[in-house]
Amino acid sequence: MPNRVLISRDSKPIPCEECGLPTLHVARLVSGDGALLGQTLVCTACRRHRAEADAVPVH
């Protein structure tokens, strides 16, 4: 199983410096075997926007 990024349901979001929305969370990085690798900040809005931008065909 690959590494995962897990956001706690109890995480209180804060404003993101990138998009300005209150969607920045502290997330845990967990290996495939369940070992904690560390923590990172994840903006759920910016992540969605990047995915949408990648899906748009370029002409």
PDBQT receptor file of N, H, CA, C and O in Angstrom, charges set to zero:
ATOM      1  N   MET A   1       0.854  -1.175   0.000  1.00  0.00    +0.000 N 
ATOM      2  CA  MET A   1       0.000   0.000   0.000  1.00  0.00    +0.000 C 
ATOM      3  C   MET A   1       0.906   1.246   0.000  1.00  0.00    +0.000 C 
ATOM      4  O   MET A   1       1.915   1.266   0.704  1.00  0.00    +0.000 OA
ATOM      5  N   PRO A   2       0.559   2.278  -0.777  1.00  0.00    +0.000 N 
ATOM      6  CA  PRO A   2       1.389   3.491  -0.856  1.00  0.00    +0.000 C 
ATOM      7  C   PRO A   2       1.254   4.353   0.400  1.00  0.00    +0.000 C 
ATOM      8  O   PRO A   2       0.387   4.120   1.242  1.00  0.00    +0.000 OA
ATOM      9  N   ASN A   3       2.121   5.341   0.505  1.00  0.00    +0.000 N 
ATOM     10  H   ASN A   3       2.826   5.531  -0.180  1.00  0.00    +0.000 HD
ATOM     11  CA  ASN A   3       2.030   6.310   1.593  1.00  0.00    +0.000 C 
ATOM     12  C   ASN A   3       0.732   7.091   1.449  1.00  0.00    +0.000 C 
ATOM     13  O   ASN A   3       0.216   7.266   0.345  1.00  0.00    +0.000 OA
ATOM     14  N   ARG A   4       0.206   7.564   2.599  1.00  0.00    +0.000 N 
ATOM     15  H   ARG A   4       0.626   7.422   3.495  1.00  0.00    +0.000 HD
ATOM     16  CA  ARG A   4      -1.063   8.288   2.601  1.00  0.00    +0.000 C 
ATOM     17  C   ARG A   4      -0.922   9.599   3.368  1.00  0.00    +0.000 C 
ATOM     18  O   ARG A   4      -0.053   9.737   4.228  1.00  0.00    +0.000 OA
ATOM     19  N   VAL A   5      -1.779  10.547   3.050  1.00  0.00    +0.000 N 
ATOM     20  H   VAL A   5      -2.485  10.435   2.351  1.00  0.00    +0.000 HD
ATOM     21  CA  VAL A   5      -1.898  11.806   3.780  1.00  0.00    +0.000 C 
ATOM     22  C   VAL A   5      -3.249  11.751   4.472  1.00  0.00    +0.000 C 
ATOM     23  O   VAL A   5      -4.280  11.637   3.809  1.00  0.00    +0.000 OA
ATOM     24  N   LEU A   6      -3.256  11.830   5.797  1.00  0.00    +0.000 N 
ATOM     25  H   LEU A   6      -2.418  11.923   6.335  1.00  0.00    +0.000 HD
ATOM     26  CA  LEU A   6      -4.497  11.720   6.563  1.00  0.00    +0.000 C 
ATOM     27  C   LEU A   6      -4.781  13.021   7.295  1.00  0.00    +0.000 C 
ATOM     28  O   LEU A   6      -3.946  13.510   8.055  1.00  0.00    +0.000 OA
ATOM     29  N   ILE A   7      -5.968  13.582   7.061  1.00  0.00    +0.000 N 
ATOM     30  H   ILE A   7      -6.647  13.185   6.443  1.00  0.00    +0.000 HD
ATOM     31  CA  ILE A   7      -6.414  14.784   7.755  1.00  0.00    +0.000 C 
ATOM     32  C   ILE A   7      -7.405  14.350   8.822  1.00  0.00    +0.000 C 
ATOM     33  O   ILE A   7      -8.376  13.653   8.529  1.00  0.00    +0.000 OA
ATOM     34  N   SER A   8      -7.159  14.759  10.054  1.00  0.00    +0.000 N 
ATOM     35  H   SER A   8      -6.370  15.325  10.292  1.00  0.00    +0.000 HD
ATOM     36  CA  SER A   8      -8.053  14.412  11.150  1.00  0.00    +0.000 C 
ATOM     37  C   SER A   8      -9.397  15.106  10.972  1.00  0.00    +0.000 C 
ATOM     38  O   SER A   8      -9.451  16.259  10.545  1.00  0.00    +0.000 OA
ATOM     39  N   ARG A   9     -10.468  14.417  11.293  1.00  0.00    +0.000 N 
ATOM     40  H   ARG A   9     -10.424  13.480  11.640  1.00  0.00    +0.000 HD
ATOM     41  CA  ARG A   9     -11.803  15.017  11.228  1.00  0.00    +0.000 C 
ATOM     42  C   ARG A   9     -11.942  16.142  12.251  1.00  0.00    +0.000 C 
ATOM     43  O   ARG A   9     -12.801  17.012  12.102  1.00  0.00    +0.000 OA
ATOM     44  N   ASP A  10     -11.108  16.130  13.281  1.00  0.00    +0.000 N 
ATOM     45  H   ASP A  10     -10.411  15.424  13.402  1.00  0.00    +0.000 HD
ATOM     46  CA  ASP A  10     -11.154  17.155  14.326  1.00  0.00    +0.000 C 
ATOM     47  C   ASP A  10     -10.264  18.346  13.995  1.00  0.00    +0.000 C 
ATOM     48  O   ASP A  10     -10.214  19.308  14.762  1.00  0.00    +0.000 OA
ATOM     49  N   SER A  11      -9.564  18.297  12.870  1.00  0.00    +0.000 N 
ATOM     50  H   SER A  11      -9.604  17.515  12.247  1.00  0.00    +0.000 HD
ATOM     51  CA  SER A  11      -8.657  19.369  12.472  1.00  0.00    +0.000 C 
ATOM     52  C   SER A  11      -9.435  20.661  12.239  1.00  0.00    +0.000 C 
ATOM     53  O   SER A  11     -10.444  20.670  11.534  1.00  0.00    +0.000 OA
ATOM     54  N   LYS A  12      -8.961  21.743  12.834  1.00  0.00    +0.000 N 
ATOM     55  H   LYS A  12      -8.141  21.736  13.407  1.00  0.00    +0.000 HD
ATOM     56  CA  LYS A  12      -9.572  23.059  12.639  1.00  0.00    +0.000 C 
ATOM     57  C   LYS A  12      -8.828  23.754  11.510  1.00  0.00    +0.000 C 
ATOM     58  O   LYS A  12      -7.639  24.041  11.655  1.00  0.00    +0.000 OA
ATOM     59  N   PRO A  13      -9.488  24.036  10.386  1.00  0.00    +0.000 N 
ATOM     60  CA  PRO A  13      -8.806  24.666   9.260  1.00  0.00    +0.000 C 
ATOM     61  C   PRO A  13      -8.430  26.115   9.555  1.00  0.00    +0.000 C 
ATOM     62  O   PRO A  13      -9.094  26.802  10.331  1.00  0.00    +0.000 OA
ATOM     63  N   ILE A  14      -7.364  26.555   8.925  1.00  0.00    +0.000 N 
ATOM     64  H   ILE A  14      -6.825  25.997   8.295  1.00  0.00    +0.000 HD
ATOM     65  CA  ILE A  14      -6.910  27.936   9.038  1.00  0.00    +0.000 C 
ATOM     66  C   ILE A  14      -6.805  28.511   7.623  1.00  0.00    +0.000 C 
ATOM     67  O   ILE A  14      -6.786  27.752   6.654  1.00  0.00    +0.000 OA
ATOM     68  N   PRO A  15      -6.737  29.846   7.488  1.00  0.00    +0.000 N 
ATOM     69  CA  PRO A  15      -6.628  30.435   6.149  1.00  0.00    +0.000 C 
ATOM     70  C   PRO A  15      -5.331  30.024   5.449  1.00  0.00    +0.000 C 
ATOM     71  O   PRO A  15      -4.257  30.017   6.051  1.00  0.00    +0.000 OA
ATOM     72  N   CYS A  16      -5.455  29.690   4.186  1.00  0.00    +0.000 N 
ATOM     73  H   CYS A  16      -6.328  29.696   3.697  1.00  0.00    +0.000 HD
ATOM     74  CA  CYS A  16      -4.317  29.300   3.360  1.00  0.00    +0.000 C 
ATOM     75  C   CYS A  16      -3.649  30.557   2.806  1.00  0.00    +0.000 C 
ATOM     76  O   CYS A  16      -4.337  31.476   2.362  1.00  0.00    +0.000 OA
ATOM     77  N   GLU A  17      -2.328  30.605   2.828  1.00  0.00    +0.000 N 
ATOM     78  H   GLU A  17      -1.769  29.858   3.189  1.00  0.00    +0.000 HD
ATOM     79  CA  GLU A  17      -1.603  31.746   2.281  1.00  0.00    +0.000 C 
ATOM     80  C   GLU A  17      -1.725  31.804   0.763  1.00  0.00    +0.000 C 
ATOM     81  O   GLU A  17      -1.612  32.880   0.177  1.00  0.00    +0.000 OA
ATOM     82  N   GLU A  18      -1.952  30.675   0.127  1.00  0.00    +0.000 N 
ATOM     83  H   GLU A  18      -2.044  29.801   0.603  1.00  0.00    +0.000 HD
ATOM     84  CA  GLU A  18      -2.022  30.584  -1.339  1.00  0.00    +0.000 C 
ATOM     85  C   GLU A  18      -3.365  31.081  -1.871  1.00  0.00    +0.000 C 
ATOM     86  O   GLU A  18      -3.402  31.974  -2.718  1.00  0.00    +0.000 OA
ATOM     87  N   CYS A  19      -4.476  30.507  -1.377  1.00  0.00    +0.000 N 
ATOM     88  H   CYS A  19      -4.446  29.782  -0.689  1.00  0.00    +0.000 HD
ATOM     89  CA  CYS A  19      -5.792  30.834  -1.925  1.00  0.00    +0.000 C 
ATOM     90  C   CYS A  19      -6.627  31.741  -1.031  1.00  0.00    +0.000 C 
ATOM     91  O   CYS A  19      -7.622  32.309  -1.482  1.00  0.00    +0.000 OA
ATOM     92  N   GLY A  20      -6.231  31.882   0.241  1.00  0.00    +0.000 N 
ATOM     93  H   GLY A  20      -5.424  31.420   0.608  1.00  0.00    +0.000 HD
ATOM     94  CA  GLY A  20      -6.954  32.744   1.166  1.00  0.00    +0.000 C 
ATOM     95  C   GLY A  20      -8.153  32.103   1.837  1.00  0.00    +0.000 C 
ATOM     96  O   GLY A  20      -8.741  32.696   2.741  1.00  0.00    +0.000 OA
ATOM     97  N   LEU A  21      -8.526  30.916   1.417  1.00  0.00    +0.000 N 
ATOM     98  H   LEU A  21      -8.049  30.434   0.682  1.00  0.00    +0.000 HD
ATOM     99  CA  LEU A  21      -9.678  30.229   2.010  1.00  0.00    +0.000 C 
ATOM    100  C   LEU A  21      -9.279  29.539   3.305  1.00  0.00    +0.000 C 
ATOM    101  O   LEU A  21      -8.127  29.136   3.460  1.00  0.00    +0.000 OA
ATOM    102  N   PRO A  22     -10.221  29.397   4.242  1.00  0.00    +0.000 N 
ATOM    103  CA  PRO A  22      -9.925  28.710   5.505  1.00  0.00    +0.000 C 
ATOM    104  C   PRO A  22      -9.972  27.190   5.326  1.00  0.00    +0.000 C 
ATOM    105  O   PRO A  22     -10.836  26.514   5.884  1.00  0.00    +0.000 OA
ATOM    106  N   THR A  23      -9.031  26.667   4.539  1.00  0.00    +0.000 N 
ATOM    107  H   THR A  23      -8.329  27.215   4.085  1.00  0.00    +0.000 HD
ATOM    108  CA  THR A  23      -9.050  25.241   4.189  1.00  0.00    +0.000 C 
ATOM    109  C   THR A  23      -7.688  24.567   4.379  1.00  0.00    +0.000 C 
ATOM    110  O   THR A  23      -7.433  23.508   3.805  1.00  0.00    +0.000 OA
ATOM    111  N   LEU A  24      -6.823  25.175   5.175  1.00  0.00    +0.000 N 
ATOM    112  H   LEU A  24      -7.030  26.036   5.641  1.00  0.00    +0.000 HD
ATOM    113  CA  LEU A  24      -5.496  24.610   5.426  1.00  0.00    +0.000 C 
ATOM    114  C   LEU A  24      -5.545  23.759   6.693  1.00  0.00    +0.000 C 
ATOM    115  O   LEU A  24      -5.975  24.229   7.746  1.00  0.00    +0.000 OA
ATOM    116  N   HIS A  25      -5.105  22.507   6.586  1.00  0.00    +0.000 N 
ATOM    117  H   HIS A  25      -4.756  22.126   5.730  1.00  0.00    +0.000 HD
ATOM    118  CA  HIS A  25      -5.143  21.560   7.706  1.00  0.00    +0.000 C 
ATOM    119  C   HIS A  25      -3.761  20.976   7.964  1.00  0.00    +0.000 C 
ATOM    120  O   HIS A  25      -2.928  20.894   7.061  1.00  0.00    +0.000 OA
ATOM    121  N   VAL A  26      -3.530  20.571   9.217  1.00  0.00    +0.000 N 
ATOM    122  H   VAL A  26      -4.206  20.638   9.950  1.00  0.00    +0.000 HD
ATOM    123  CA  VAL A  26      -2.343  19.780   9.540  1.00  0.00    +0.000 C 
ATOM    124  C   VAL A  26      -2.710  18.336   9.251  1.00  0.00    +0.000 C 
ATOM    125  O   VAL A  26      -3.734  17.844   9.725  1.00  0.00    +0.000 OA
ATOM    126  N   ALA A  27      -1.871  17.651   8.469  1.00  0.00    +0.000 N 
ATOM    127  H   ALA A  27      -1.039  18.051   8.083  1.00  0.00    +0.000 HD
ATOM    128  CA  ALA A  27      -2.141  16.259   8.092  1.00  0.00    +0.000 C 
ATOM    129  C   ALA A  27      -0.966  15.382   8.486  1.00  0.00    +0.000 C 
ATOM    130  O   ALA A  27       0.173  15.845   8.559  1.00  0.00    +0.000 OA
ATOM    131  N   ARG A  28      -1.254  14.108   8.738  1.00  0.00    +0.000 N 
ATOM    132  H   ARG A  28      -2.179  13.732   8.679  1.00  0.00    +0.000 HD
ATOM    133  CA  ARG A  28      -0.208  13.132   9.045  1.00  0.00    +0.000 C 
ATOM    134  C   ARG A  28       0.188  12.396   7.781  1.00  0.00    +0.000 C 
ATOM    135  O   ARG A  28      -0.667  12.035   6.972  1.00  0.00    +0.000 OA
ATOM    136  N   LEU A  29       1.475  12.173   7.610  1.00  0.00    +0.000 N 
ATOM    137  H   LEU A  29       2.169  12.466   8.267  1.00  0.00    +0.000 HD
ATOM    138  CA  LEU A  29       1.981  11.335   6.522  1.00  0.00    +0.000 C 
ATOM    139  C   LEU A  29       2.184   9.945   7.108  1.00  0.00    +0.000 C 
ATOM    140  O   LEU A  29       2.925   9.773   8.076  1.00  0.00    +0.000 OA
ATOM    141  N   VAL A  30       1.523   8.957   6.517  1.00  0.00    +0.000 N 
ATOM    142  H   VAL A  30       0.921   9.097   5.731  1.00  0.00    +0.000 HD
ATOM    143  CA  VAL A  30       1.546   7.595   7.045  1.00  0.00    +0.000 C 
ATOM    144  C   VAL A  30       2.013   6.646   5.946  1.00  0.00    +0.000 C 
ATOM    145  O   VAL A  30       1.539   6.714   4.812  1.00  0.00    +0.000 OA
ATOM    146  N   SER A  31       2.952   5.755   6.294  1.00  0.00    +0.000 N 
ATOM    147  H   SER A  31       3.337   5.700   7.215  1.00  0.00    +0.000 HD
ATOM    148  CA  SER A  31       3.457   4.785   5.316  1.00  0.00    +0.000 C 
ATOM    149  C   SER A  31       2.418   3.693   5.083  1.00  0.00    +0.000 C 
ATOM    150  O   SER A  31       1.426   3.606   5.807  1.00  0.00    +0.000 OA
ATOM    151  N   GLY A  32       2.648   2.876   4.086  1.00  0.00    +0.000 N 
ATOM    152  H   GLY A  32       3.454   2.947   3.498  1.00  0.00    +0.000 HD
ATOM    153  CA  GLY A  32       1.743   1.788   3.748  1.00  0.00    +0.000 C 
ATOM    154  C   GLY A  32       1.518   0.803   4.879  1.00  0.00    +0.000 C 
ATOM    155  O   GLY A  32       0.459   0.181   4.968  1.00  0.00    +0.000 OA
ATOM    156  N   ASP A  33       2.524   0.659   5.751  1.00  0.00    +0.000 N 
ATOM    157  H   ASP A  33       3.384   1.164   5.679  1.00  0.00    +0.000 HD
ATOM    158  CA  ASP A  33       2.376  -0.270   6.881  1.00  0.00    +0.000 C 
ATOM    159  C   ASP A  33       1.831   0.409   8.138  1.00  0.00    +0.000 C 
ATOM    160  O   ASP A  33       1.764  -0.213   9.199  1.00  0.00    +0.000 OA
ATOM    161  N   GLY A  34       1.436   1.703   8.022  1.00  0.00    +0.000 N 
ATOM    162  H   GLY A  34       1.491   2.208   7.161  1.00  0.00    +0.000 HD
ATOM    163  CA  GLY A  34       0.817   2.404   9.148  1.00  0.00    +0.000 C 
ATOM    164  C   GLY A  34       1.759   3.215  10.009  1.00  0.00    +0.000 C 
ATOM    165  O   GLY A  34       1.313   3.835  10.975  1.00  0.00    +0.000 OA
ATOM    166  N   ALA A  35       3.055   3.237   9.697  1.00  0.00    +0.000 N 
ATOM    167  H   ALA A  35       3.417   2.733   8.912  1.00  0.00    +0.000 HD
ATOM    168  CA  ALA A  35       4.020   3.995  10.494  1.00  0.00    +0.000 C 
ATOM    169  C   ALA A  35       3.910   5.488  10.176  1.00  0.00    +0.000 C 
ATOM    170  O   ALA A  35       3.783   5.875   9.015  1.00  0.00    +0.000 OA
ATOM    171  N   LEU A  36       3.959   6.310  11.207  1.00  0.00    +0.000 N 
ATOM    172  H   LEU A  36       4.062   5.996  12.150  1.00  0.00    +0.000 HD
ATOM    173  CA  LEU A  36       3.915   7.753  11.034  1.00  0.00    +0.000 C 
ATOM    174  C   LEU A  36       5.245   8.228  10.460  1.00  0.00    +0.000 C 
ATOM    175  O   LEU A  36       6.303   7.968  11.032  1.00  0.00    +0.000 OA
ATOM    176  N   LEU A  37       5.186   8.928   9.323  1.00  0.00    +0.000 N 
ATOM    177  H   LEU A  37       4.326   9.140   8.859  1.00  0.00    +0.000 HD
ATOM    178  CA  LEU A  37       6.390   9.443   8.679  1.00  0.00    +0.000 C 
ATOM    179  C   LEU A  37       6.644  10.899   9.038  1.00  0.00    +0.000 C 
ATOM    180  O   LEU A  37       7.786  11.359   9.005  1.00  0.00    +0.000 OA
ATOM    181  N   GLY A  38       5.586  11.626   9.379  1.00  0.00    +0.000 N 
ATOM    182  H   GLY A  38       4.659  11.252   9.406  1.00  0.00    +0.000 HD
ATOM    183  CA  GLY A  38       5.726  13.035   9.710  1.00  0.00    +0.000 C 
ATOM    184  C   GLY A  38       4.404  13.751   9.535  1.00  0.00    +0.000 C 
ATOM    185  O   GLY A  38       3.352  13.124   9.408  1.00  0.00    +0.000 OA
ATOM    186  N   GLN A  39       4.471  15.088   9.529  1.00  0.00    +0.000 N 
ATOM    187  H   GLN A  39       5.326  15.597   9.632  1.00  0.00    +0.000 HD
ATOM    188  CA  GLN A  39       3.284  15.900   9.351  1.00  0.00    +0.000 C 
ATOM    189  C   GLN A  39       3.543  16.937   8.267  1.00  0.00    +0.000 C 
ATOM    190  O   GLN A  39       4.687  17.279   7.971  1.00  0.00    +0.000 OA
ATOM    191  N   THR A  40       2.453  17.430   7.682  1.00  0.00    +0.000 N 
ATOM    192  H   THR A  40       1.523  17.152   7.923  1.00  0.00    +0.000 HD
ATOM    193  CA  THR A  40       2.549  18.459   6.661  1.00  0.00    +0.000 C 
ATOM    194  C   THR A  40       1.278  19.294   6.696  1.00  0.00    +0.000 C 
ATOM    195  O   THR A  40       0.299  18.922   7.342  1.00  0.00    +0.000 OA
ATOM    196  N   LEU A  41       1.299  20.421   5.999  1.00  0.00    +0.000 N 
ATOM    197  H   LEU A  41       2.095  20.723   5.474  1.00  0.00    +0.000 HD
ATOM    198  CA  LEU A  41       0.107  21.248   5.852  1.00  0.00    +0.000 C 
ATOM    199  C   LEU A  41      -0.505  20.954   4.496  1.00  0.00    +0.000 C 
ATOM    200  O   LEU A  41       0.202  20.873   3.491  1.00  0.00    +0.000 OA
ATOM    201  N   VAL A  42      -1.841  20.790   4.467  1.00  0.00    +0.000 N 
ATOM    202  H   VAL A  42      -2.416  20.855   5.283  1.00  0.00    +0.000 HD
ATOM    203  CA  VAL A  42      -2.553  20.470   3.235  1.00  0.00    +0.000 C 
ATOM    204  C   VAL A  42      -3.729  21.427   3.091  1.00  0.00    +0.000 C 
ATOM    205  O   VAL A  42      -4.560  21.542   3.992  1.00  0.00    +0.000 OA
ATOM    206  N   CYS A  43      -3.794  22.113   1.948  1.00  0.00    +0.000 N 
ATOM    207  H   CYS A  43      -3.119  22.019   1.216  1.00  0.00    +0.000 HD
ATOM    208  CA  CYS A  43      -4.949  22.954   1.641  1.00  0.00    +0.000 C 
ATOM    209  C   CYS A  43      -5.868  22.154   0.737  1.00  0.00    +0.000 C 
ATOM    210  O   CYS A  43      -5.494  21.804  -0.383  1.00  0.00    +0.000 OA
ATOM    211  N   THR A  44      -7.052  21.866   1.211  1.00  0.00    +0.000 N 
ATOM    212  H   THR A  44      -7.356  22.151   2.121  1.00  0.00    +0.000 HD
ATOM    213  CA  THR A  44      -7.975  21.058   0.427  1.00  0.00    +0.000 C 
ATOM    214  C   THR A  44      -8.525  21.832  -0.772  1.00  0.00    +0.000 C 
ATOM    215  O   THR A  44      -8.870  21.211  -1.778  1.00  0.00    +0.000 OA
ATOM    216  N   ALA A  45      -8.618  23.152  -0.707  1.00  0.00    +0.000 N 
ATOM    217  H   ALA A  45      -8.338  23.657   0.109  1.00  0.00    +0.000 HD
ATOM    218  CA  ALA A  45      -9.091  23.946  -1.850  1.00  0.00    +0.000 C 
ATOM    219  C   ALA A  45      -8.031  24.006  -2.937  1.00  0.00    +0.000 C 
ATOM    220  O   ALA A  45      -8.348  23.790  -4.107  1.00  0.00    +0.000 OA
ATOM    221  N   CYS A  46      -6.797  24.289  -2.592  1.00  0.00    +0.000 N 
ATOM    222  H   CYS A  46      -6.540  24.465  -1.642  1.00  0.00    +0.000 HD
ATOM    223  CA  CYS A  46      -5.722  24.364  -3.586  1.00  0.00    +0.000 C 
ATOM    224  C   CYS A  46      -5.528  23.013  -4.264  1.00  0.00    +0.000 C 
ATOM    225  O   CYS A  46      -5.281  22.953  -5.469  1.00  0.00    +0.000 OA
ATOM    226  N   ARG A  47      -5.635  21.953  -3.516  1.00  0.00    +0.000 N 
ATOM    227  H   ARG A  47      -5.835  22.001  -2.538  1.00  0.00    +0.000 HD
ATOM    228  CA  ARG A  47      -5.491  20.599  -4.067  1.00  0.00    +0.000 C 
ATOM    229  C   ARG A  47      -6.546  20.347  -5.134  1.00  0.00    +0.000 C 
ATOM    230  O   ARG A  47      -6.240  19.804  -6.195  1.00  0.00    +0.000 OA
ATOM    231  N   ARG A  48      -7.802  20.742  -4.854  1.00  0.00    +0.000 N 
ATOM    232  H   ARG A  48      -8.050  21.184  -3.992  1.00  0.00    +0.000 HD
ATOM    233  CA  ARG A  48      -8.893  20.586  -5.818  1.00  0.00    +0.000 C 
ATOM    234  C   ARG A  48      -8.630  21.425  -7.058  1.00  0.00    +0.000 C 
ATOM    235  O   ARG A  48      -8.826  20.955  -8.178  1.00  0.00    +0.000 OA
ATOM    236  N   HIS A  49      -8.186  22.670  -6.868  1.00  0.00    +0.000 N 
ATOM    237  H   HIS A  49      -8.027  23.052  -5.957  1.00  0.00    +0.000 HD
ATOM    238  CA  HIS A  49      -7.928  23.554  -8.001  1.00  0.00    +0.000 C 
ATOM    239  C   HIS A  49      -6.813  23.011  -8.885  1.00  0.00    +0.000 C 
ATOM    240  O   HIS A  49      -6.900  23.101 -10.109  1.00  0.00    +0.000 OA
ATOM    241  N   ARG A  50      -5.764  22.447  -8.282  1.00  0.00    +0.000 N 
ATOM    242  H   ARG A  50      -5.693  22.374  -7.288  1.00  0.00    +0.000 HD
ATOM    243  CA  ARG A  50      -4.680  21.849  -9.069  1.00  0.00    +0.000 C 
ATOM    244  C   ARG A  50      -5.193  20.679  -9.882  1.00  0.00    +0.000 C 
ATOM    245  O   ARG A  50      -4.828  20.530 -11.048  1.00  0.00    +0.000 OA
ATOM    246  N   ALA A  51      -6.035  19.842  -9.287  1.00  0.00    +0.000 N 
ATOM    247  H   ALA A  51      -6.332  19.963  -8.339  1.00  0.00    +0.000 HD
ATOM    248  CA  ALA A  51      -6.579  18.672  -9.987  1.00  0.00    +0.000 C 
ATOM    249  C   ALA A  51      -7.455  19.119 -11.155  1.00  0.00    +0.000 C 
ATOM    250  O   ALA A  51      -7.405  18.521 -12.229  1.00  0.00    +0.000 OA
ATOM    251  N   GLU A  52      -8.260  20.168 -10.952  1.00  0.00    +0.000 N 
ATOM    252  H   GLU A  52      -8.300  20.653 -10.079  1.00  0.00    +0.000 HD
ATOM    253  CA  GLU A  52      -9.116  20.672 -12.026  1.00  0.00    +0.000 C 
ATOM    254  C   GLU A  52      -8.271  21.257 -13.149  1.00  0.00    +0.000 C 
ATOM    255  O   GLU A  52      -8.581  21.048 -14.322  1.00  0.00    +0.000 OA
ATOM    256  N   ALA A  53      -7.209  21.987 -12.815  1.00  0.00    +0.000 N 
ATOM    257  H   ALA A  53      -6.957  22.157 -11.863  1.00  0.00    +0.000 HD
ATOM    258  CA  ALA A  53      -6.347  22.593 -13.816  1.00  0.00    +0.000 C 
ATOM    259  C   ALA A  53      -5.625  21.518 -14.629  1.00  0.00    +0.000 C 
ATOM    260  O   ALA A  53      -5.434  21.674 -15.835  1.00  0.00    +0.000 OA
ATOM    261  N   ASP A  54      -5.227  20.432 -13.972  1.00  0.00    +0.000 N 
ATOM    262  H   ASP A  54      -5.383  20.305 -12.993  1.00  0.00    +0.000 HD
ATOM    263  CA  ASP A  54      -4.547  19.342 -14.675  1.00  0.00    +0.000 C 
ATOM    264  C   ASP A  54      -5.500  18.625 -15.640  1.00  0.00    +0.000 C 
ATOM    265  O   ASP A  54      -5.056  18.063 -16.641  1.00  0.00    +0.000 OA
ATOM    266  N   ALA A  55      -6.795  18.641 -15.348  1.00  0.00    +0.000 N 
ATOM    267  H   ALA A  55      -7.156  19.098 -14.535  1.00  0.00    +0.000 HD
ATOM    268  CA  ALA A  55      -7.762  17.931 -16.167  1.00  0.00    +0.000 C 
ATOM    269  C   ALA A  55      -8.201  18.731 -17.393  1.00  0.00    +0.000 C 
ATOM    270  O   ALA A  55      -8.807  18.176 -18.309  1.00  0.00    +0.000 OA
ATOM    271  N   VAL A  56      -7.901  20.026 -17.416  1.00  0.00    +0.000 N 
ATOM    272  H   VAL A  56      -7.409  20.477 -16.672  1.00  0.00    +0.000 HD
ATOM    273  CA  VAL A  56      -8.312  20.877 -18.541  1.00  0.00    +0.000 C 
ATOM    274  C   VAL A  56      -7.364  20.677 -19.710  1.00  0.00    +0.000 C 
ATOM    275  O   VAL A  56      -6.156  20.853 -19.555  1.00  0.00    +0.000 OA
ATOM    276  N   PRO A  57      -7.883  20.313 -20.876  1.00  0.00    +0.000 N 
ATOM    277  CA  PRO A  57      -7.014  20.119 -22.038  1.00  0.00    +0.000 C 
ATOM    278  C   PRO A  57      -6.437  21.445 -22.521  1.00  0.00    +0.000 C 
ATOM    279  O   PRO A  57      -7.112  22.473 -22.475  1.00  0.00    +0.000 OA
ATOM    280  N   VAL A  58      -5.206  21.421 -22.978  1.00  0.00    +0.000 N 
ATOM    281  H   VAL A  58      -4.658  20.586 -23.016  1.00  0.00    +0.000 HD
ATOM    282  CA  VAL A  58      -4.540  22.609 -23.493  1.00  0.00    +0.000 C 
ATOM    283  C   VAL A  58      -4.597  22.571 -25.019  1.00  0.00    +0.000 C 
ATOM    284  O   VAL A  58      -4.235  21.570 -25.637  1.00  0.00    +0.000 OA
ATOM    285  N   HIS A  59      -5.053  23.667 -25.616  1.00  0.00    +0.000 N 
ATOM    286  H   HIS A  59      -5.347  24.480 -25.114  1.00  0.00    +0.000 HD
ATOM    287  CA  HIS A  59      -5.172  23.743 -27.078  1.00  0.00    +0.000 C 
ATOM    288  C   HIS A  59      -4.029  24.529 -27.665  1.00  0.00    +0.000 C 
ATOM    289  O   HIS A  59      -3.958  24.700 -28.882  1.00  0.00    +0.000 OA
TER     290      HIS A  59
